[in-house]
Amino acid sequence: MKFKSKLTAVSASLLTAFALSSGPVAAAETTTVAQSNLYDQVNIKFTQAYQTRSSELVKEISEDVSDLSGTAYHEPVEASLLHLNQFIADYNEATDSVKKAETTQLQSDIDAAKTQIAELPSSEVAHKSTFTSRVNAVVKANEEKAAAKKAAEAKAQAEAEAAAQKAAEEAAAKQAAQEEAAATKASAQEMSVSTSSNNPYGLKYTGYSSIDSARAHRNMIEQGGNMNIHLSLSYDYIGGYGFARSTWIALCQVTGTSTTDFSVAHQNLLADTLVRDYFGGDWGNVPTSGGW
């Protein structure tokens, strides 16, 4: 049995094996020149069939095998035809499984495609490599989609947490503003009630029982007294000067400062504002009695 054409790796090696084990015996005695020429043509068709997997070529080869019936060529060619058909079937199954994996991108279909590729003859290096590359591309695409999904979920979670934090901060700020407004209103009402009884000089603010006490306290503070006392709106008298709560809040409104700023500088500002506006700006002019 002779092979004039060069087959693919698998077809050439296998058909050669068939030729060695089942080659024609005494071909000159059992074949005609026409049959020998037909055998040469069949070899060429085998090469083309392995490359193209053409059903039309397979059909022609099948007819040629029948024409070689009764000759020494028949048995090896028939065996080669069986192998060709099996190869084409395996190739088509691998093609279909790879296409399905590319379409669905499901892990089960990817695994099935890998199994089908593994069943191709080891000599089919080019085909196996091409199929494997296509499946690997599907795997990579799935990994990229999974990573993108994970990143999107992490981003969404971070945005949700940030929104929740912002909402909590806004709610806290609103609550604080409401509490401060309520305290301001309560202090204004308290000041209104006490003005006539505790403010004989018609002063706007009330607090100390006498200006003498306030002036003495200021002098004591200037000489190193403690300013860090009663630093909260919860006290009736606030800070080192002992401002009444209503006085403190009213002075903060006049100066446009925060009611929760208890720094020494702020306390001095409020005291000096009071003296400036109602005692001529001079502590020495503060009367010896009255409201603070």
Summary of the structure (lengths in Angstrom):
residues: 292
radius of gyration: 51.5
end to end distance: 127.1
largest distance: 150.7
contacts: 831
relative contact order: 0.07
helix: 72%
strand: 1%
